């Protein structure tokens, strides 16, 4: 069997494995659902994520030790991951092959030719690593300056920012599959979720994913060659590879058939660019004279082991990376819509770890976690935020799924006892995501004297974080005069009584003239008479001409900040759909003690 067929089988296997891991990232009881599957394995193989976390936080979360395996194998074998394992690269190669099916050998050579713009990915890698390294540099400088109060303020502004996730091919593909492709596929099958799921920003993510794939019809492996920072990192490591592609002898007919099939555009016919070779092995079988091999010796026609970068470009990339995080934090303003998942770290530490992979959004059973658009600013674009009005419920009390699946530790693993503040965590209390506030200008009982206690009924906290303030408000209709009455029925002038309607538990009537002016519930309202609750009659019927008024019994919600944990159940069930009358803000969240109430 040809080595190229072995490579294709490996590519298909790892692509299917990747899709399977995305599929099983579902909360449920079926055998195929989340039951110990290593769903983060591809993300944990990523040395770009591992390096960014080390530079940004000085620590490596558990599981990312797998990245050392790919580093060691790359130093031994070359860029094997790009050509044999990467599922995103497999899609690019397959679509690029479709675009070249009818192309002549000359056109294939032109499309597979090396272009100087391929150095762009190395500048992007420099930029991303510099943005992450700001945290390490400020911590080192703070240590040397013995952490003065003034330097602590500077350190907060200049903390590292892990932006690699937006261009990292593995995080990119996780985002696209988890937030776009699987929800679309499940709209017809309903096999993964009870109802259809939707994610904020899905159109943007899907559009970028589709564009990245379709451009391969014109330039094969465009993303891999020009934009992929992970490929750039493998290219830097691959220049030291023990095994490499190269010519066995310098003699060559210059037929260029090897370059017509080269996926990495590494120019194997001349001085091969070792850092661009993705080990597709096509050139081994394309050469009619069998002059190209995969061996430990260097190419007889010479090599270009390092990318051709300019000093000016590297310095510009470094400076841009160093400045992106501080400049994005100059406003210092917190958006009231920025609600992070339970267990999230302090915002600056969260952004130094989050790679926007979408795993927490995928696993959330109530679909409340969505990619940030404007809530977290430019620096936090695409990071997870809780949008209670877009989900099917709030953050469920007994759910810690998102805290267990985060591959980088941006969301700390929480036990159920820690989230609920039980057992050894009782002194700390439950984890708070924020606090709910009632908008009295929109709440039906407060603003319009209409009965509604949906938020209070659905509050899952015990004792409830939403209490009721009971009041009686005059109902439209004005003052009435009793014509005659008995202990259970009042009769009025039909021309003065408001139009008949069905009596509800919230409609009351009170006699304004006389000693007994306690409101009685109306159980019947027909024509010109009102029927009173038979369990609460008047001891003495009202006299003729006595004044009466209709009242609306209202239960107005009031939030107790000591009990509220910001779960958002109240916001998700509020009947006002355009803008909820009760909304959660990040005030008093556990992860940021200074956000607590001062009074």
N, C-alpha and C positions, 0 to 999 in steps of 0.2 A: 504494500500500500504506500502510495506517495505521502511524503511528509505533509503536503498541503491538505490532503484529505484528513489526516490526523488532526491538523490544526482546525479545520472546519468542524469536525466532530466535537472537539473541545469547545469551540466557540458556541455551538448550538447547545451543548450541555450546560455551560455556565450561564447562558442566556435564559434557558428554561429554569435553571436553579434559582436565578435571581427573581424571575417572575413568580415562582412557587413561594419564595420567602415573602414577597409582597402580598401574595394571595392569603397566606396563612396568618398574616398580621391582622387577625380579626378576633375580637373577644367573643367567646362562645364555648359550647360544650362538645362540639363535634370533634372527631379524632384529628381532622386536618387543621383545626383552628389552633390558636396559640397554645401549644403544649410542649414547651421546651425547644422548639425549632430555633436554630441560631439565625434569627431574622436580621441581625445586624452584622453578619459575617463579612459581607462585601464592604461595608463602611469601616469595619475594623481592620480590613486589609490595607487601608488607605494610608500611606506614609505622609501624604500632604496634610491630612487631618491631624495625625499624630504630631508632626513637626509644628504645625500651627498652634496646637494646644500646649506643647512644651514651651514655645516662645512666648505665648500669651499668658499662660497661667503658671508655668514652672512645674506642672504635674502632668502625668499621663494616666487617664482613667483606665480602669480595669477593662480588659478586652482588646484594647488597641495595641497590645503587645504583638498581635498578629501582624501588624505593619512591619515588624522587624523581619518576618519571613519573606515578604515581598522585596524588602531592601536587599537582603542577603542573596536571594535568587536573582535579582536584577544585576547585582555586581558580578554574579557568576555567569548568568545566561544572556544578559542584555534585556531589552524592553519586551520581555515575554508577556507581561500583563496586558500591554496595549494590543498585541496581536493575537493572543490566545485566550484571555480571560475576560477582559472588560466588556460587559454587555452593551454599553453605549457604543463602543468601538465596533462591535459586531453589527449593530444596526447600520452604522455609517458605511461599513464595508459592503454590506448587502445592497444598500441603496445605490452606492457608488458603482457596484457591478452592474446594476440595472441600467444606469446611465451610460455605461460603456459598451453595452452589448452590440450595438450597431456601429461603433466607432472604428475607424481604420487604425492600424498600428501607429501611424504618424500622429493621429489625433490623440491616441492613448498616451503616447510619449509626451505630447504637449500638456495633457491634463495631469500627468504624473510627474511633471518636471518640478524641480526644486525652485522655490521662489523666495527671495530675500525676506518677504513679509512673514515667513514661518518663524522668524526670530521673535515675533510679537508675543508668543506664549511664554518666552523666557522673561520678557519684561513684565508680563502679567504675574508670573510667579514671583519675581522680585518685589513687585508692588504688594502682593498679598502677604508674603512673609514679613515684609517691613511693617505692614499694618498690624500684624499679630505681635511682632517683636517690640512694639512700643511699650507694652506692659512690662516685659522683661527689663528693658532699658531704664524705665522709670523706677522700678523696684531696686535695681542695682544702684542708681543714682541716689535714691532715698536712703539706702543702707549706708552709702558713703557720707551722706549729709546728716545721718543719725535721725532721720524722720522728724524734721521740724514741722510744726503745725502748718506753716505756709506751704511746705512741700507736699503735705498730705492733700491739700486742695488741688495742687497741680497734678498730683498722681491720679486723683479721681478723674480729671479731665483727660489725661493722657494714658488711660488704661488701654490695653491692647484690644483690637477688634478683629475677630475671626470672620473675614469676608470671603474666604476661599470657597464656601459652600455654593455660592452662586455660579461659579464656573467649574467646580469640581464635577467631573462627569458622573460619578457614582451618586452624589447627593442630587444632582440635576435629574438623573433618571429615576431615583426614588421619588422625587417630587412629582414628576410627570406621571408616573404609574400610579402612585398612591392617591394623588389629588385630582387627576384628570381621567386617566384611562380606565381604572377600575370603577370609579363612580359612574362613568358613562356606560360601561359594559353591564353594570349591575342594574341599570334602570329597567332593563327588559327581563332579566333573570330573577332579580330579588333573592339571590342566593347568599349574598354576603350581609345585607342589612335588611331590616324590616321595611324601611321606606327609602326613597331616593335620597342620596346625599349630595350636598352642594358645598363648594369651598370658595370663599372670597378670593378673587384673583386667579381663578382656574383658567379663565380665557387667556390671560397673559401668559401663564405658565404653559398652557397647551400651545399657544401660538409660537412661543420661543422654541419649544420642543419640536414642533412641526417644521419651523424654518430651519433649525439646525439639521434636521434629517433631509429635507428636500434639496438643500443647497449641494448635497453630495451628488445630485444628478449632473451637476456641471463641474464641480471640483471634488473628486473623491476624497473622503476623510477630511473634509474641510475643517471641522471642529478640532479633530486630533492634530492637524498640522499647524493651525493658526491660533487657537484659543485655549486649548486644554492645559491648565497649569499642572495637573497631575502627570500628563505626558511629558511636560517640560522637566519636572523633577526626575522622572524615570530617565529622561534623556541625559541629564547631568550625571546620574548614577551609572547609566549605561556606557558612558565613555570609558569607564574603568572595567568593563565587563571582561571576564576571562575568555569566554567563547563569543565569537562574533562572525558576522557575514563578511566575506572578502574574496578577492580573486586568488586563485592558486598560482597563477602566473600572469605577467603583465601583458603578454601577447593577446590581442583581441581584434576581432573583425569589425568592431563598432557597429554591430547590427542594431543595438539598442533594444533588443527584445526584452532584456531584463528590466529596463527602465519603463517599458510599456506596461508591465505588471506590478511595479513597485508601489506598495500601499503607503509607504512612508515618505516617498519622494526623496530618497537618500542618495540617489545617483550611484548605483552599484557599478555602472560601466566605467566610471573614472575613479577619482579619489572619493571613496565612499564617506558619507557623513554618518558616522557611527551613532551619533546622538539622535538622529532622525529615524534610524532603522527600527521597525516594529516587529521584526522577525516573522513576517508573513510567509517567508520561504518560497515565494513565487519565483524569484530569480534563479533558485537552484534548478528548477525544471524548465525555465524559459531559455536558458543558455544552450544553444545547439552544440557547443564545443565542451560543455561541462567544465567551464573554467571557474565557476563560482562555488564556494563551499562554506560550510559552517564549522569553524575550527578555532583553535586557540591562537593560531598564528595571525599576524596582521595581514591586511590585503597587500598583495604584491604591487598594486598600482598606487598605493598610498592611501592615507586616511585624513579626514578632517575631524578629529575627535571632539573639538569644542565648538559650541555655537558661535557664530560670528556676531558678537555684540559690540556696540560702541560704548565707550566710557561715558559719554554724555547721556545715552539712553539709560544706562544702569543707574547713574546718579539721579536722573529725573524720576525713575521708577521708585528708588529708595525714598527720595524726598516726598513724593506724592503719597507713598504708603505711610510714612511717619506722620504726615499732616492730616490724613483723612479722618482719623478718629477724633483728634482734638478739635478740628474745625466743625465736625458734625455735632459736637457737644457744646458749642458756644452759647446756644440759647439757654440752656439749663432748665428748660420748661418741660414739665411732665404732662403728657396728654391724659385727660381723665378717662379715655377709652382704653388705656394700656393695662389690660388685665392679663397677667401671665398665668400659666398653668400652676397648679399646686406643687410646691417643692422647688419652684424656680429659685435660682440664686439671685443675689443682688444684681441690679440691672447691668452694671459694668462687667461683673463676672459672668453674667448670663451671655452677654454679647461677645465675650472673649472665648466662649465655648460653643455656642450654637452654630451649626452648619446648615440650617434650613433644610434638613433632609425630609421633613414632613412625617417622620415616624410617629410622633406624638399625635399629630392630627389624624393620621390613618387609624390609630388604635382607639381613639376617643369614641365611646359607644353612643354618646349623645350628639356628636358632630358640632361641638361648641368651639373647638380649636380651629383657627383659620390663619392663613398667612397674613402678616401685617402689611397693610398698604401705606397708610399715613400715620397709624397710631404710634409706631415706635420710631418715627423719623427715617431719614435716609439710611442711617447706620443699621437700623433694625429692620429694614425692608425685607419682608418674607419670613421673619421670625414668628413663632406661634403666639397668638393672642386669643383670649376667650371672647367670643361674640355670641352672647346668650340669645340674642334675638334671631340669630340665623340657625341655631341648633334645634333639636327636638326636646330639649330640657336643659337644666343647669348641670353643674358639676355634681355628679352623684356622690353622696356621702361615703359609700362603701366601695368606691372605685379608686384605685391607685395605678391604673394601667399605664398612663403616660409617664409616671415617675419611674416605672420599671424598664421602659424601653429606650429611653434616651441614650444614644451611644457615646456621647461626649461628656455627660455629667452636667450639662446646662440645667437639667431638671434633676434634682437629687432623688435618689430612691427613697420612697416613704413607705413605712409600714402602715397598716390600717390603724394601729394604736396611735402612732405619731400623728397621722392626719386628723383623727378624731379627738386627740388629747386624752387618751386613756392610759391606764397602767402607769408605767414609769414616766410617761409624758404628761401626766395629769397636771403637774405644776405649770407646764408651758401652755396648756390649753390647746384647742384645735388649731389647725393651720388655717389662716385667714388669707383669702385671695383679694379681699377688699371689703367695702361696706356698701350696702344698698341705701339709696336716698329716694324719698318720695317727692316727685314733682307735683306740688299741690296745685299748680296751674293746669295740670293735665289729668290728674287722678279723678276718676268719675265721682266718688263720694265727696272729695274736697272741692272740686271745681264746678261740678254740675248738679250736685245733690242727687246723684243716681246711685242706687245701691250696687256695691261690688266689693267682695272680700276675697277674690281669687288668690291674690298674693299671700294673704294670711293663711288661707286654707292649705296652700301647697308648701308653705315653709317647712323644710324637713328637720330643722333644728329643734331640739327639746332641752329646755322649754323654748317655745317659739321666739324667734328674733323679731317677729312682727306682731305687735299687740294692737288691740282695737280701742278706739275712742268712740264711745256711743253718744250720739246726739240726736235731737229731734229738730228738723227744719220745716218751716211752713211749706206746704205744697201749693202749687199754683191753683187759684180759685177764689182767693179773697175770703172775707168774713161771711159766715152763713148764720142764719137764724132758724132755730128749731120751730117747726109748725106743731108737731106733736111727737111724743116719744113714749116708749116703755123701757123696761130694763135692758133690752137687747137690741132695740131698733130705734133709729132716729129718722124722722121724716122732714124733708126740706122742700122749699119751693123749687120745682123742677127746672124753672128758668134760671135759677141762680146756681144750682149744683153743677159742677163740671160734667162733661159728657161721661156716660157710664163706661166703666172699664173693669177688668177683672181685678178683684182685690188680691193683694200680695201680702206676704208676711211683713213687709216694710211700710204698709199704709196704716196710719193711726188717726184717730179723731179725739179731740179734746174739747170739753165744754169750758168756755172762758168765763162764763158767769155762774157763780155758785161755788160752794165749798169743795166739791169733788171735781178738781180739774186735772186729775191724773189721766194721761193718754191711754186710750183703749185701742187694741188692734182691730182693724176692720177686716171682717171675714166675708162680707157680701156687699156688693155695690151694684144696685140695679135701679134704674129710673131715678126716682126721687128719694130713695131710702138707702140707709147704710146699716148693715148688720154688724153687731159687735161680738167679739169673742164670747161664747156662752160661758166660758170658765171665769170670766172677769166682768160680770154685769154691774150696772149701777145699783147701789142700794136703794136710791130714790131716783126715779126717772127725771130727766131734765124737764123743767117747766117750759111751757110755750113761750117763745120769744127769746129763750136763752141763746147767747152767742156760742158759736162753735167754729172750729178751724180744723182743716185737714193737715196732717203732719206726715213727713217722710222720716222713718226711722233709719238712720245712717250709721254704719260702722266704718269709721275712717282709720286707715292703716297708719301706724306709727312704728318706726324702726328703732329697736333697742341696739345701739352700737356695741354693747358688751356681749351680746349674743350672736350678732350677725357675723358670718364667716365669708360672705361674698360669693356664695356658691352660684348665685344667679338664677335659681329656680323661679323666684318671684318675677324676675325680669322676663324670663322665657315664656311664662304663662299669662303675662299681662295682656288683656284683650285689645289694647291699643296697639295696632300693628305698625303704623308709620313711625312713631316715636314713642317708646314705652313710657308709662307714667311712673314707673319705679325702675331705677337704673343703678348698676353697680359701678363704683369708681375704685381706684387702687388705694384710697385712704385707709389707713390702719392695717395694711397688709403685713403679714408675718415677716416676710423676707426683708422688709425695710422699716426697722423700728422708728426712725425719724418721721415716718409718714403717719404715726399714731396721733390721736387727738390730744391736744394740749390741755383741754379743759376737762 
